[in-house]
């Protein structure tokens, strides 16, 4: 398909190893495309879970996808700072319907204070047995997690100091100006944080 342009909106769909749809993000604005990379931003977007439950994301998030690495990264812009949620996942593919990838359960979360947590280890072990992840996939994910930790340690790509600022500003340049509000729909938080603005 034609590569989306800056300012285009796309859907993002994650699947599980058995082909089951896992989660759908309805609207993500593309803010950057390169040969192997797509960067997007979503803000209060509709998310649909595999069981049909729907909910709206609470804060703006910058999403980073690479079609060579087995992980993707969500940069969450919160009133108390930036948090990172990294999915161990297949490289993305793009078709007319959506940007798609296979979610391989394991996640690394980095909190605004720098604390790191490896999440969903038990889920990975269960799904590895249930869906027969190959030894090759297991090895790829092991080394991908080590690569991801290097990115975190060395502030590479989405973890660099200016990444969030650059791409959130680009998002606000591309969308209608009257919609800009980093605390959209949260009046109490707007009043509380207005004087110090957002911490990103």
C-alpha positions as CSV (number, residue, x, y, z in Angstrom):
1,X,0.0,0.0,0.0
2,X,1.0,3.7,-0.2
3,X,3.0,4.7,2.8
4,X,0.9,7.1,4.9
5,X,1.9,10.8,4.9
6,X,2.5,13.0,7.9
7,X,-0.9,14.0,9.2
8,X,-2.6,10.9,8.0
9,X,-4.5,8.8,10.6
10,X,-4.1,5.0,10.7
11,X,-5.4,2.2,12.9
12,X,-3.0,0.0,14.8
13,X,-3.8,-3.7,15.4
14,X,-1.9,-6.1,17.6
15,X,-2.4,-9.9,17.3
16,X,-1.3,-12.9,19.3
17,X,0.9,-15.7,17.9
18,X,-2.2,-17.8,17.0
19,X,-3.6,-15.1,14.8
20,X,-6.2,-13.9,17.4
21,X,-6.8,-10.1,17.4
22,X,-5.4,-8.7,20.7
23,X,-6.1,-4.9,20.7
24,X,-7.0,-2.1,18.3
25,X,-6.1,1.6,18.5
26,X,-8.6,3.4,16.2
27,X,-6.8,6.7,15.4
28,X,-3.1,7.3,15.4
29,X,-1.7,10.3,13.5
30,X,1.5,9.6,11.5
31,X,4.1,12.3,12.3
32,X,7.2,10.6,10.7
33,X,7.9,7.8,8.2
34,X,11.3,6.6,7.2
35,X,12.4,3.5,5.3
36,X,12.1,1.2,8.4
37,X,10.4,3.5,11.0
38,X,6.9,4.9,11.6
39,X,6.2,7.3,14.5
40,X,2.7,8.3,15.4
41,X,0.8,10.1,18.1
42,X,-2.6,9.3,19.6
43,X,-4.5,11.2,22.2
44,X,-7.8,10.1,23.8
45,X,-8.2,7.5,21.1
46,X,-10.7,4.6,21.2
47,X,-9.1,1.3,22.1
48,X,-10.9,-2.0,21.6
49,X,-9.8,-5.2,23.5
50,X,-10.1,-8.7,22.1
51,X,-13.1,-9.3,24.3
52,X,-14.9,-6.3,22.8
53,X,-14.3,-4.0,25.8
54,X,-13.8,-0.4,24.6
55,X,-12.1,2.4,26.4
56,X,-10.5,5.8,25.7
57,X,-6.8,6.3,26.3
58,X,-6.2,8.8,29.1
59,X,-3.1,10.7,28.0
60,X,-1.3,11.5,24.7
61,X,1.1,8.8,23.6
62,X,3.9,8.7,21.0
63,X,4.2,5.3,19.3
64,X,7.5,4.1,17.7
65,X,7.5,1.2,15.3
66,X,10.4,-0.4,13.5
67,X,10.2,-3.1,10.9
68,X,13.6,-4.6,11.7
69,X,13.5,-4.8,15.5
70,X,11.3,-7.1,17.6
71,X,9.9,-4.5,19.8
72,X,7.8,-1.3,19.7
73,X,7.7,1.6,22.2
74,X,4.9,3.7,23.6
75,X,5.9,7.0,25.1
76,X,3.2,8.2,27.5
77,X,3.0,11.9,28.3
78,X,1.6,12.1,31.8
79,X,1.2,15.1,34.1
80,X,3.9,13.7,36.4
81,X,6.4,13.1,33.6
82,X,7.2,10.6,30.8
83,X,6.6,6.9,31.1
84,X,7.6,4.3,28.5
85,X,5.9,1.0,27.7
86,X,7.8,-1.3,25.4
87,X,6.2,-4.4,23.8
88,X,8.3,-7.3,22.8
89,X,6.7,-7.9,19.4
90,X,7.3,-8.8,15.8
91,X,8.4,-6.1,13.4
92,X,5.4,-4.2,12.0
93,X,3.7,-4.6,8.6
94,X,1.5,-2.0,7.0
95,X,-1.5,-2.7,4.7
96,X,-4.6,-0.9,3.6
97,X,-6.4,-1.8,6.9
98,X,-3.9,-0.9,9.6
99,X,-0.4,-1.1,11.0
100,X,-0.1,-4.6,12.4
101,X,2.2,-6.7,14.6
102,X,2.3,-9.8,16.8
103,X,2.4,-9.1,20.5
104,X,4.7,-11.5,22.3
105,X,3.5,-10.9,25.9
106,X,6.6,-9.5,27.5
107,X,6.8,-5.8,28.3
108,X,9.3,-3.5,29.8
109,X,7.9,-0.4,31.6
110,X,10.0,2.6,32.6
111,X,8.3,4.9,35.1
112,X,8.8,8.7,35.2
113,X,11.3,8.3,38.1
114,X,13.4,5.8,36.1
115,X,12.2,2.6,37.7
116,X,12.0,-0.3,35.3
117,X,9.8,-3.4,35.5
118,X,9.7,-6.5,33.3
119,X,6.0,-7.4,33.0
120,X,3.9,-10.4,32.0
121,X,6.6,-13.1,32.4
122,X,4.1,-15.7,33.5
123,X,1.8,-14.8,30.5
124,X,4.8,-15.4,28.2
125,X,5.6,-18.8,29.7
126,X,1.9,-19.8,29.4
127,X,1.5,-18.7,25.8
128,X,4.9,-20.1,24.8
129,X,3.7,-23.5,25.9
130,X,0.1,-23.1,24.6
131,X,1.0,-21.8,21.2
132,X,4.4,-23.5,20.8
133,X,6.7,-20.6,20.3
134,X,9.7,-21.9,18.4
135,X,13.2,-21.9,19.9
136,X,14.1,-19.3,17.2
137,X,11.4,-16.9,18.4
138,X,12.4,-17.4,22.0
139,X,16.0,-16.6,21.1
140,X,15.0,-13.5,19.1
141,X,12.9,-12.2,21.9
142,X,15.7,-12.8,24.4
143,X,18.2,-10.8,22.4
144,X,15.6,-8.2,21.6
145,X,15.0,-7.6,25.3
146,X,18.7,-7.1,25.8
147,X,18.8,-4.6,22.8
148,X,15.9,-2.8,24.2
149,X,17.6,-2.4,27.6
150,X,20.6,-1.0,25.8
151,X,18.4,1.6,24.2
152,X,17.0,2.5,27.6
153,X,20.4,2.8,29.2
154,X,21.9,4.8,26.4
155,X,18.8,6.9,25.7
156,X,18.5,5.8,22.1
157,X,15.6,6.6,19.8
158,X,12.3,7.1,21.8
159,X,14.3,7.2,25.1
160,X,16.4,10.2,24.0
161,X,15.8,13.4,26.0
162,X,14.2,15.4,23.2
163,X,12.2,12.7,21.4
164,X,8.9,13.3,23.2
165,X,9.1,17.1,22.9
166,X,10.0,17.0,19.1
167,X,7.2,14.6,18.1
168,X,4.5,16.0,20.3
169,X,5.2,19.5,19.0
170,X,5.0,18.1,15.4
171,X,1.7,16.5,16.2
172,X,0.3,19.8,17.5
173,X,1.5,21.5,14.3
174,X,-0.3,19.0,12.2
175,X,-3.7,18.9,14.0
176,X,-6.3,21.7,14.2
177,X,-5.0,24.3,16.7
178,X,-8.2,24.6,18.6
179,X,-8.0,21.0,19.6
180,X,-4.7,21.4,21.4
181,X,-4.9,20.7,25.1
182,X,-2.6,18.3,26.9
183,X,-5.3,17.8,29.6
184,X,-8.3,17.6,27.3
185,X,-11.4,16.7,29.3
186,X,-9.7,16.9,32.7
187,X,-10.6,20.3,34.0
188,X,-9.3,19.7,37.6
189,X,-6.0,18.6,36.3
190,X,-5.8,21.6,34.0
191,X,-6.3,23.9,36.9
192,X,-3.8,22.0,39.1
193,X,-1.0,21.9,36.5
194,X,-1.7,25.0,34.4
195,X,1.0,27.1,36.2
196,X,3.7,24.5,35.7
197,X,2.5,23.2,32.3
198,X,3.2,19.6,31.3
199,X,6.5,17.9,32.3
200,X,7.6,16.9,28.9
